[in-house]
Amino acid sequence: MAGQAMPRTGQQYCIHHGDYSAVVTELGATLRVLRYQDQDLIASFEPDGLVPCSNGCVLVPYPNRIEDGEYTFQGKTYSMPIDEHGRRTAIHGFGYRYYWKLERLSESSVTLVWRVPDLASYPFDVLVGVTYTLDDRGLTMTTTATNMGDEAAPWAFGIHPWLANGANGKGDAIQEDNGRCSLSLPCRTHIIASPDRLLPQGKEPVEGRTDLREGPSLEGQAFDDAWTDVDRAGDGTCTAVFTRPDGIRIQLWGDETITSWQVCTGTGFDASFRPAGVAVEPMTAYANAFRTGENLVVLQPASVYTTQIGYRAERV
């Protein structure tokens, strides 16, 4: 019966602890809901709906774009499906397209795994595990990539949360709501991107509108940009801080493997599906890493690569 069908995003895994609750979907191990004191920290969406603008997706085995969908690794050239036809790029990997297998579920934690199929465009045998855990400090996401094969594999990782702006705006009003927020990004270098394809063309020191280190307002800002050269705390972490007019401050942190961040305000997106917030994306490598080799991880056979990111919230 249609009314009894599984949601289009698959099984829904609900976890909670204290002030925090979250919902992770079977499709893509996607973070569909994250709430603090019953307030959305990311722009939630319905379990039967399309995932809007990669919201909450796990971006593996690479984040962002690959020029022409082609890359060469250890002397062999591979071609990926083109996802953005207007820009002729492949984008955000493959993991979000597949249902992942539940490995563990408790009241406050869930682990899902996905073994990459033998794809012509990425024939490498990598087992990916994602664990979401809630505790008093917030949500911690631990991602592991294990090379199960007998040859090295290229690897990069990112996530794509749209941090909720705390307002109820719809359509074009979302941009005005975003403008009431501020964002601190701990990066010293801005990536210069081609305006037509959003592919990296060079680097520049942050200055003026691209310097987000002091947490400027997002009013009037339109970003779909990457930053690198991160400033780190003593424990190696780097943290972006998103502050909303309702008094909720969201800290999104990444461990020492996070080398760069992407920020997208959704400016110019179709108002019918644009999430009500700002995409703030920690990544181990920015766009085109499979072609340029910039911060690309070469995952040797039997080796494991681990990345941790996390969300914390407070009222200010």
Order of alpha helices (4+ residues) and beta strands (2+ residues): beta-beta-beta-beta-beta-beta-beta-beta-beta-beta-beta-beta-beta-beta-beta-beta-alpha-beta-beta-beta-beta-beta-beta-beta-beta-alpha-beta-beta
